[in-house]
Amino acid sequence: SEKLPLSLWFGFWGMIIAYFIAVPLGISKALRNGSLFDSVSSVLIFFGFAIPGFVLALSGLYLFCFHFTLLPHSGFNWSEPIKSTLLPLACESAGAFAAMTLFMKNSLLDNLSADYMRTAKAKGVSSPRALYVHALRNSIIPLAASFGQNLGFFLTGSFLIEYTFDIDGIGLLSYDALVHRDFPVFLGLLTISSIVLLIGNIVSDLCVAAVDPRIRFQK
């Protein structure tokens, strides 16, 4: 209970970044496919996706904490939550952010080239309506299906990131319990993670049902 609020804090903002920034960016990349914006953003996204989070953490510590001394290098201060959140959250969310952006772009490109989109345009449906009502709704279905897994990932956090920045959350607690062979604590955390994953799968089903009109939960 002492470690959970901090993990919930990072998990909440990680989900916000992953969905409310990566999804619009993926849509913009799909609509500007092959442009300079698409190429430059793809390079940056692949760069963030290829480098492990703990390597980004070490590089960020050296650059922003020790060289320029702009951000705190360890711990979390609730009196300055923004400074304490920026660097760990960026390192933790880089991989998921990149993957979701590319996933959104590729899914939307597949739907834009589908037969039903050509049929809709042939029937006189306007381009914005065909995009946002038909193509975008079908493109979000795979992201809605993976919502539960992302929920568990961002809640439990990355223990390497928490260890690097000395963030006293669930990830660091599980790491310390495993290193010191505190099996009751570790099994308790494993149970909590399993429950979160099960709840996340239920939430994923509800999200898919909300997005896909073909799915209805009926008796």
C-alpha positions as a printed NumPy array, in Angstrom:
array([[  0.   ,   0.   ,   0.   ],
       [  2.945,   2.355,   0.544],
       [  4.444,   1.659,  -2.888],
       [  1.211,   1.581,  -4.885],
       [  0.46 ,   5.363,  -5.197],
       [  3.783,   6.041,  -6.911],
       [  3.3  ,   3.165,  -9.354],
       [ -0.249,   4.351, -10.063],
       [  1.107,   7.848, -10.735],
       [  3.6  ,   6.642, -13.334],
       [  1.132,   4.114, -14.741],
       [ -1.546,   6.759, -15.26 ],
       [  0.712,   9.18 , -17.101],
       [  2.291,   6.34 , -19.058],
       [ -1.139,   5.352, -20.374],
       [ -1.948,   8.987, -21.183],
       [  1.227,   9.346, -23.232],
       [  0.828,   5.972, -24.922],
       [ -2.744,   6.49 , -26.101],
       [ -3.443,  10.222, -26.308],
       [ -0.14 ,  11.089, -28.02 ],
       [  0.881,   7.925, -29.868],
       [ -2.538,   7.384, -31.48 ],
       [ -2.86 ,  10.914, -32.976],
       [  0.772,  10.731, -34.081],
       [  0.129,   7.397, -35.803],
       [ -2.895,   8.884, -37.573],
       [ -0.842,  11.872, -38.753],
       [  1.899,   9.569, -40.023],
       [ -0.621,   7.45 , -41.934],
       [ -2.232,  10.485, -43.566],
       [  1.216,  11.867, -44.498],
       [  2.739,   8.537, -45.452],
       [  6.024,   9.017, -47.323],
       [  6.357,  12.7  , -46.437],
       [  9.296,  14.37 , -44.702],
       [  7.342,  14.438, -41.443],
       [  6.727,  10.702, -41.692],
       [ 10.379,   9.93 , -42.421],
       [ 11.837,  12.106, -39.65 ],
       [  9.343,  10.904, -37.047],
       [  9.948,   7.278, -38.071],
       [ 13.68 ,   7.678, -37.488],
       [ 13.061,   9.102, -34.01 ],
       [ 10.482,   6.432, -33.212],
       [ 12.722,   3.562, -34.325],
       [ 15.546,   5.108, -32.319],
       [ 13.387,   5.083, -29.192],
       [ 12.094,   1.59 , -29.898],
       [ 15.529,   0.039, -30.497],
       [ 17.278,   1.359, -27.378],
       [ 16.397,  -0.41 , -24.093],
       [ 14.769,   1.727, -21.437],
       [ 17.578,   1.334, -18.9  ],
       [ 20.135,   2.497, -21.495],
       [ 18.025,   5.598, -22.124],
       [ 17.835,   6.032, -18.345],
       [ 21.614,   5.973, -17.927],
       [ 22.092,   8.351, -20.845],
       [ 19.4  ,  10.668, -19.497],
       [ 20.953,  10.633, -16.045],
       [ 24.316,  11.692, -17.423],
       [ 22.9  ,  14.358, -19.749],
       [ 20.046,  15.958, -17.807],
       [ 20.974,  15.21 , -14.197],
       [ 24.77 ,  15.36 , -13.969],
       [ 25.908,  17.373, -16.993],
       [ 23.204,  20.066, -17.121],
       [ 21.673,  19.403, -13.652],
       [ 18.163,  20.166, -14.875],
       [ 16.379,  17.214, -13.27 ],
       [ 16.774,  15.223, -10.042],
       [ 18.837,  12.07 , -10.411],
       [ 17.102,   9.832,  -7.865],
       [ 13.985,   9.454,  -5.774],
       [ 10.611,  11.119,  -6.179],
       [  9.625,  14.43 ,  -4.637],
       [  5.861,  15.043,  -4.413],
       [  6.543,  18.779,  -4.024],
       [  8.095,  18.801,  -7.523],
       [  6.217,  15.997,  -9.306],
       [  6.87 ,  17.225, -12.841],
       [ 10.652,  17.267, -12.535],
       [ 10.641,  13.894, -10.787],
       [  8.369,  12.366, -13.421],
       [  9.722,  13.591, -16.759],
       [ 12.874,  11.537, -17.221],
       [ 11.759,   8.192, -15.681],
       [  8.442,   8.33 , -17.514],
       [ 10.12 ,   9.096, -20.842],
       [ 12.535,   6.175, -20.454],
       [  9.796,   3.793, -19.319],
       [  7.31 ,   4.734, -22.062],
       [  9.682,   5.063, -25.023],
       [  9.302,   1.48 , -26.25 ],
       [  5.523,   1.272, -25.796],
       [  5.046,   4.735, -27.293],
       [  7.016,   3.811, -30.421],
       [  5.277,   0.46 , -30.852],
       [  1.775,   1.91 , -30.505],
       [  2.514,   4.754, -32.93 ],
       [  3.709,   2.367, -35.642],
       [  0.891,  -0.06 , -34.88 ],
       [ -1.681,   2.71 , -35.292],
       [ -0.119,   3.921, -38.522],
       [  0.077,   0.493, -40.161],
       [ -3.431,  -0.467, -39.071],
       [ -4.888,   2.752, -40.469],
       [ -2.991,   2.357, -43.752],
       [ -4.405,  -1.165, -44.151],
       [ -7.944,   0.085, -43.611],
       [ -7.526,   3.083, -45.911],
       [ -6.59 ,   0.726, -48.745],
       [ -9.426,  -1.721, -48.027],
       [-12.282,  -2.365, -50.47 ],
       [-14.969,  -0.935, -48.2  ],
       [-13.21 ,   2.448, -48.216],
       [-13.282,   2.582, -52.014],
       [-16.955,   1.575, -51.93 ],
       [-17.746,   4.299, -49.401],
       [-16.034,   6.962, -51.526],
       [-17.807,   5.659, -54.655],
       [-21.141,   6.113, -52.872],
       [-20.318,   9.748, -52.156],
       [-19.182,   9.524, -48.532],
       [-16.974,  12.496, -47.697],
       [-13.3  ,  11.861, -46.993],
       [-13.38 ,  13.04 , -43.334],
       [-16.415,  10.844, -42.6  ],
       [-14.859,   7.838, -44.341],
       [-11.666,   8.363, -42.371],
       [-12.96 ,   9.051, -38.871],
       [-16.183,   7.016, -38.901],
       [-15.136,   3.925, -40.851],
       [-11.351,   3.517, -41.219],
       [-10.294,   4.95 , -37.857],
       [-12.869,   2.986, -35.895],
       [-11.713,  -0.289, -37.423],
       [ -8.063,   0.652, -36.9  ],
       [ -8.534,   1.22 , -33.177],
       [ -9.873,  -2.311, -32.602],
       [ -6.381,  -3.951, -32.292],
       [ -5.294,  -1.21 , -29.867],
       [ -8.436,  -1.722, -27.793],
       [ -7.718,  -5.457, -27.653],
       [ -4.251,  -4.823, -26.182],
       [ -5.434,  -2.244, -23.635],
       [ -5.487,  -4.75 , -20.774],
       [ -1.927,  -5.92 , -21.334],
       [ -0.713,  -2.33 , -21.473],
       [ -2.61 ,  -1.59 , -18.268],
       [ -0.715,  -4.326, -16.425],
       [  2.614,  -3.242, -17.884],
       [  2.288,   0.404, -16.907],
       [  0.926,  -0.395, -13.452],
       [  3.676,  -2.795, -12.436],
       [  6.249,  -0.569, -14.105],
       [  9.791,  -1.358, -15.138],
       [ 11.901,  -2.463, -12.192],
       [ 15.095,  -1.504, -14.067],
       [ 13.857,   2.071, -14.468],
       [ 12.764,   2.262, -10.84 ],
       [ 16.071,   0.771,  -9.731],
       [ 18.069,   3.226, -11.854],
       [ 16.2  ,   6.292, -10.584],
       [ 15.654,   4.899,  -7.063],
       [ 11.886,   5.241,  -7.375],
       [ 10.241,   3.485,  -4.463],
       [  7.425,   1.783,  -6.357],
       [  6.088,  -1.685,  -7.036],
       [  8.875,  -2.505,  -9.507],
       [ 11.667,  -1.684,  -7.062],
       [  9.854,  -3.563,  -4.29 ],
       [  9.611,  -6.702,  -6.427],
       [ 13.29 ,  -6.4  ,  -7.379],
       [ 14.383,  -6.071,  -3.741],
       [ 12.125,  -8.954,  -2.709],
       [ 13.611, -11.185,  -5.392],
       [ 17.217, -10.239,  -4.622],
       [ 16.786, -10.751,  -0.871],
       [ 14.64 , -13.886,  -1.399],
       [ 11.666, -12.371,   0.38 ],
       [  9.324, -14.878,  -1.227],
       [  6.091, -13.913,   0.61 ],
       [  6.362, -10.331,  -0.682],
       [  7.338, -11.478,  -4.164],
       [  4.468, -13.98 ,  -4.364],
       [  2.091, -11.298,  -3.12 ],
       [  3.238,  -8.939,  -5.877],
       [  2.94 , -11.744,  -8.418],
       [ -0.632, -12.346,  -7.271],
       [ -1.469,  -8.648,  -7.584],
       [  0.051,  -8.541, -11.083],
       [ -2.013, -11.572, -12.108],
       [ -5.208,  -9.973, -10.808],
       [ -4.424,  -6.745, -12.671],
       [ -3.832,  -8.734, -15.864],
       [ -7.157, -10.545, -15.482],
       [ -8.99 ,  -7.262, -14.872],
       [ -7.172,  -5.779, -17.846],
       [ -8.381,  -8.591, -20.101],
       [-11.963,  -7.88 , -19.046],
       [-11.449,  -4.173, -19.72 ],
       [ -9.985,  -5.055, -23.145],
       [-13.111,  -7.041, -24.026],
       [-15.301,  -4.118, -22.982],
       [-13.186,  -1.697, -25.053],
       [-13.413,  -3.934, -28.117],
       [-17.184,  -4.2  , -27.674],
       [-17.437,  -0.403, -27.408],
       [-15.387,   0.159, -30.565],
       [-16.575,  -2.742, -32.746],
       [-20.351,  -2.585, -33.406],
       [-20.333,  -6.236, -34.499],
       [-19.654,  -7.373, -30.933],
       [-22.472,  -7.256, -28.428],
       [-22.653,  -8.985, -25.056],
       [-26.112, -10.496, -25.042],
       [-27.67 , -13.301, -23.039]])
